[in-house]
Amino acid sequence: MVNVKELVQKHKEQIVGIRRQLHQIPEPAYTEQKTAAAVADHLKKAGLEVRTGVARYGVVGLLRTERPGPTLMIRADMDALPVEECTGLA
């Protein structure tokens, strides 16, 4: 069985890099064209079967195996929410 914690630690720098990349292209709901393209690109590079255009900008990544057993689904939002900075740093 795969140890998810070890897998995440092994790829931590790459995961953080992807997160930082996505935060550089904030898009409000129903306009996430660039974000969806970036997510799809990363999933393809990871070897997943990718479906795009799901409910306009949704992305689905499928990792098929020959092994029987349960299926895992992970869902995430890609839209950016408008935020008013109160720290004076923006």
N, C-alpha and C positions, 0 to 999 in steps of 0.2 A: 504494500500500500504506500502511496506517496505521502510524504510528510510535508504538508503545505507550508508550515512554519519554516522549515529548512529551505524549501524551494524559494520562498519569498526572500529570505536572507541572502541566498545565493545571487538573486537577481535584483537586490535592493537598489543599487545605483541606477540600473536601467529603468526600474519602475518609477523612481523619484524623477528621473530625467523626462519620462513620458508625462508625468503629472505636471512638471514645470512647463513643458512644451504646450500642453493643453491650456494651462492658465494664461499663456501668452496670446491666445486667440479666443477671448470670451465672446460668446454670441447668445443673445436672448432666445427664449423659447420660440420654436418654429422657424428659426433662422440658422440653425447649427450646421450649415453646409461645410465649412472648413473643419470644424471639430469632428463631424462625422467622417469626413475624408481621412483625417489624421488617425482616428480610431481604427477605421477599416484598414488603413495601411499597416499599422502596428499589428493588428490581428493577422493579416496576411503574412507578414514577416515572421510571425510566430508559428506559422504553419496551419492556421485554422481556415476552414471553409467559411467565406464571408458573404453575407447577404446585406445589401444596402437598400436604401429607399423604403424601409419598413415604416409605414405611417409618415412618410416624407423623408425625414432625416435619421430615422432609427437604423441601427447597425446590429446585426446578429452574427456572432462568431460561433461556429460549430467545430468541436474537436471530436472527431469520430474515432472510436477504437473498436477492436474486435472483441473486447472483453464484455461479458454480460454484467449486469448490475445496475444500480441506480444512476440516474442522470442528475447532474448538478447544474443549476441555472444561477447566474449572477446577473443582477440588474443594476444599472446605474443611470443617473441623470447626466446629461451633457450640457444643459443650458446654464447660462450665467445669470445670476440674479443681480439687479441693480443695487449697488451699495453706496451709501453716502459716507465717505471717510470723515471721521470725527477726530482723527489723531493729528491732522496737519501734515501727514507724510505723503499725501497724494498730490 
